[in-house]
Amino acid sequence: MKSLELEIFMCRSDNFGVLLHCPDSNLTAAIDAPELEPILSAAERRGWSLTHIFTTHHHGDHVEANLALKERFGCEIIGPRDEAVAIPGLDRAMGDGDSFEWGSHRVNVIETPGHTAGHICYHLPDSKLLFAADTLFALGCGRLFERPASDMWHSLQKLAVLPDETAVYFGHEYTLSNARFALTIDPDNARLRQRAAEIEALRAEGKFTIPTTIGLEKETNPFLRAADPSIRRGLLMESRTNEEVFAEIRKRKDNF
């Protein structure tokens, strides 16, 4: 079995575009469809024909190109069951615990409400890939638009139990801002300070910060570290629940 191939590129102002290609079956999936022209250019650059769109949630900057791509390629659009009415061109609705075969690979669906009510992530266990969109970012998590902080905390815990080596592809290039914020929450974390310096250097050179890994996020992402004693002390929340600590961190990021 050949390894899956990935093409990463920018869409809109800060959305990541991702094409996932299976050489064994010649299938190509776009992870969300933020903008038509960059997706077409990436597919042409690689010589791939789009067969699927894996939609994570209904926000316009993730579904804008759904219908145009479907008209051009006849691709199948898979997306979240709980947002089915809001996903343009949806063919197959998926919910938590569902899985499907994509070429020679199994794709597991993980429901992660928080950013939106029905947000889903796509996990390919054999390839150790997670497409987390706007649930989990490098050093961050999505804003809470449709579900409370407690829901997002529990959604993030579903991702945190995946193998540490799982590569995480996320929806936006927010990492530099996230790193600067993370240092205000977890300033004594030496691994975070090292990572923040690496991110500053990458962005100064115009390089992407994608992907991250589950293991790295557990070490450095404050949104996964609400149980950490030093973070709790710094927030004066040593006796509060993990959900309450997470909610405070999210509120501070909203105002950062």
Secondary structure, 3 states (H helix, E strand, C coil): CCCCEEEEEEECCCEEEEEEEECCCCEEEEECCCCHHHHHHHHHHHCCCCCEEECCCCCHHHHCCHHHHHHHHCCEEEEEHHHHHHCCCCCEEECCCCEEEECCEEEEEEECCCCCCCCEEEEEHHHCEEEEECCEECCEECCCCCCCHHHHHHHHHHHHCCCCCCEEEECECCHHHHHHHHHHHCCCCHHHHHHHHHHHHHHHCCCCCCCEEHHHHHHHCHHHCCCCHHHHHHHCCCCCCHHHHHHHHHHHHHCC
